[in-house]
Amino acid sequence: MLRTTLPPLTEPAPVVSRSERPLPPAAPKSHAGDVPRSPGLLSAATDAAVSSAFGDLSNTVLSGNPQTLDDLVKEMLRPMLKSWLDDNLPPLVERLVRDEIERLSRRR
């Protein structure tokens, strides 16, 4: 019969539940008004303009306004696109039609 020797048993490390583990120190909670500002980074006028712009943005988003950013961009681009099409579409179509007529006439 074959005998094997096993290493001596060691006691397992004690199991520590989560509730018994020490928690890391919590970071102090800050509020929007508690954010320290370095003097001189923004002028009062710039700070007011930026705050106003973000306020307007948050009012637009939070007011339930159905107008999305996509809608705003479409509204802004529509006159530019109309102008471009008015200026460029007729000559473009004329050139393409002329080229197609030439291509078809060469076939015959």
MODELLER restraints for C-alpha pairs under 7 A, 6 or more apart:
rsr = mdl.restraints
at = mdl.atoms
